[in-house]
Amino acid sequence: MILDARKRANIKIGIFVEIVLKANQRTGELSQGVVAKILTKSVSHPYGIKVQLESGLIGRVKNII
């Protein structure tokens, strides 16, 4: 089952995800890491929920691994 990365309920602190950084939105290059903070307050977002990884990177979740 593939979880929808556009729904906040599917994103939990401590899960492993792939995100796209603001600087990489045009290329779509993905970065991986563990969610440290969920930054999007709304229930869903059309481009993905914005998170901060444990590494400090901030971006929108594209895939939940």
N, C-alpha and C positions, 0 to 999 in steps of 0.2 A: 504494500500500500504506500502510495506517495502522498506525503502531507503537503498541503498548500502553504507555500511560504508567504502568501499575501494575507494570511489570517493570523492575528496576534496570539490566539489561543493555541496554535501549533508550535509556537516558539517558546522554549523554556531555557532558563539560565542553566548552563552546564552541558547543553547539547552541541554536537559538532555540525557546523554549517559551512556552506560556501556563500560568500558575499561578493557583491560588486562595489568597488570603491567609487566615490564621486568622480575621481580623476580617470577612472577606467570605464565609465558608462558608455562611451562611444565604442570602445573596442570590445567590451563585454568580458574582459579578463577577470577571472575569479580568484579570490583569496580564500583560504580555509582557516578555520579556527574554532575555538570554543566560546560560546556566548557568555559574556560577563554581565552585560546590561542590555535591557530592552528599552530603546529610546522612543519608539513610536507609541503614542498614547491611545490612538484610535483603534477600534476593533479590527480594522483591515486597512490595507493600502494597496492600490493597483500596481505599484512597482515593487512591492515587497516591504516587509517590516524592517525598520532601521534598527541596527544593533551595534553595540561595541563589543569587540572580541577581547579575550584575556590579553592579547598582544597589544591592545590599544587601538587597533584599526577600527574605523567606523564605516559602515556601508549597509546596503539593503540586501536582505537574505534572498538568494536565488534558489538554493537547494538545501534541503535538510537531509543530512546523511545519517 
